[in-house]
Amino acid sequence: MAKVCYSCGKQPSFGNARSHSLRATRRRWNPNLQKIRIQEGDSTKRAYVCTSCLKGFKVQKAPPRTRRATTEGTPA
């Protein structure tokens, strides 16, 4: 899975973690990505979107799916 936002393209940034003795070890800061269903034209798709795009309404969330009532398995 690529850690990239579908909307803005935000991706991990890299740098050094500094301990108390200032020893540098490499680390990465990942964006806060959420896997959501988005509306893409007439269809819906699942995509990873960062929370800043969700809060800023940069993507259209898909409406919740309606469950169809099934009559199978119910006693008659």
C-alpha positions as CSV (number, residue, x, y, z in Angstrom):
1,M,0.0,0.0,0.0
2,A,1.4,3.4,-1.0
3,K,1.2,5.9,1.8
4,V,0.0,8.7,-0.5
5,C,-3.2,10.8,-0.3
6,Y,-5.5,10.3,-3.2
7,S,-6.6,14.0,-3.2
8,C,-3.5,16.1,-2.4
9,G,-0.7,13.6,-2.9
10,K,0.7,14.1,0.6
11,Q,3.3,11.4,1.3
12,P,5.7,10.4,4.1
13,S,8.5,12.8,5.0
14,F,11.8,11.6,6.2
15,G,14.3,12.9,8.8
16,N,16.2,12.0,11.9
17,A,14.9,11.0,15.3
18,R,17.1,12.6,18.0
19,S,17.6,10.9,21.3
20,H,18.7,12.7,24.5
21,S,22.3,12.3,23.5
22,L,21.5,13.7,20.0
23,R,22.2,10.4,18.3
24,A,20.5,10.5,14.9
25,T,18.6,7.6,13.5
26,R,16.5,7.7,10.4
27,R,12.7,7.7,10.7
28,R,9.7,8.7,8.7
29,W,6.5,10.7,9.5
30,N,3.5,9.2,7.8
31,P,0.4,11.3,6.8
32,N,-2.8,10.5,8.7
33,L,-4.5,8.5,5.9
34,Q,-8.0,7.0,6.2
35,K,-9.4,4.4,3.8
36,I,-12.9,5.8,2.8
37,R,-15.4,5.3,0.0
38,I,-15.5,8.4,-2.2
39,Q,-17.9,9.4,-5.0
40,E,-16.1,9.5,-8.3
41,G,-18.6,10.6,-11.0
42,D,-21.4,8.0,-11.0
43,S,-19.4,5.3,-9.3
44,T,-17.9,4.9,-5.8
45,K,-14.3,3.7,-5.0
46,R,-12.2,3.1,-2.0
47,A,-9.2,5.4,-1.6
48,Y,-6.7,6.6,1.0
49,V,-7.4,10.2,1.9
50,C,-5.6,12.3,4.5
51,T,-7.6,13.8,7.3
52,S,-6.9,17.4,6.3
53,C,-8.6,16.7,2.9
54,L,-11.5,15.1,4.7
55,K,-11.9,18.1,7.0
56,G,-11.5,20.5,4.1
57,F,-14.2,18.7,2.0
58,K,-11.7,18.2,-0.8
59,V,-13.2,14.8,-1.6
60,Q,-16.9,13.8,-1.9
61,K,-17.6,11.0,0.5
62,A,-20.0,8.3,-0.9
63,P,-23.4,8.0,0.7
64,P,-23.8,5.0,3.0
65,R,-24.8,1.8,1.3
66,T,-28.4,0.7,1.8
67,R,-28.8,-2.9,2.8
68,R,-31.4,-4.9,1.0
69,A,-33.8,-6.9,3.0
70,T,-33.5,-10.6,2.1
71,T,-36.2,-13.1,2.7
72,E,-33.9,-16.1,2.6
73,G,-33.4,-18.0,5.8
74,T,-36.4,-16.6,7.6
75,P,-39.1,-19.0,8.8
76,A,-42.3,-18.7,6.9
